[in-house]
Amino acid sequence: MYVACSTLSFSHLSLEETLRTVREMHFTKADLAVHAEGPHLTPAEVTADVARIAQRLKAANLPLAAIHLRFGSIESAEARNQFHAVCRLARISTVPVLTVPVAPIGSDLDAEVARLKDWVKVAEAEGVILTVETHAESVAADPLGAAELCRRVPGLGLTLDPSYYHVGPHGEMNYDCLYPFVRHVRLRDTGRTPDQFQVRIGQGEIEYGRIISQLDRFRYDRALTVDIRDVPDSPFPVEPEVRKLKYLLESLV
């Protein structure tokens, strides 16, 4: 295992400045957010010119551990085209893992399974592992549901973000059943209530040592991404917390 850093930790900077900052902080790799709402790259920008975006990333001289992709709507006709373009970007940039959102709670599960089976084929054709994120407002909100989704879609993996299971609608959940399917991990410190989704390192409830031990049991050898979000209303400076979590995780792996 190694420690990476999400580009969302430096949303106030440009993409190039963010990747330079992550490199100067001596992270092994970055976790690139490609979100419809920004702040650095959007799926539409990638789709418009994959080669140009690949050149921008190559010029940053920092390998990528994963791409975190979010659309305006996964049901839109354009979403599949954008997904395919980002898969091509991942192949060109030798990014092993691509994470996409899951349909929201209440969606037709059979339709979601069919969509993901199609998308797994697209990703595999580009040599990329497709994962879905464990998000509190998706059909993967329940750990058992997320595990069942992976069983029904061969080749699909999970990006584990334990924070959502700590502040979800049903309180803290046991997510041990997910470790066999985990292909990527995002971490921050989190308390027990929704307003404590992101707290200073050491003030929350995330048991990093236990998570890493469980990952070890299943021979996980990929990234642990520091994903402390740079948001406008953050009650504390983000960069010192990014450094703290980096050093903490490196001491555990």
Secondary structure, 3 states (H helix, E strand, C coil): CEEEEEHHHHCCCCHHHHHHHHHHCCCCEEEEEEECCCCCECHHHHHHCHHHHHHHHHHCCCCEEEEEEECCCCCCHHHHHHHHHHHHHHHHCCCCEEEECCCECCCCHHHHHHHHHHHHHHHHHCCCEEEEECCCCECCCCHHHHHHHHHHCCCCEEEECCHHHHCCCCCCCCCHHHHHHEEEEEECECCCCHHHCCECCCCCCCCHHHHHHHHHHCCCCCEEEECCCCCCCCCCCHHHHHHHHHHHHHHHC
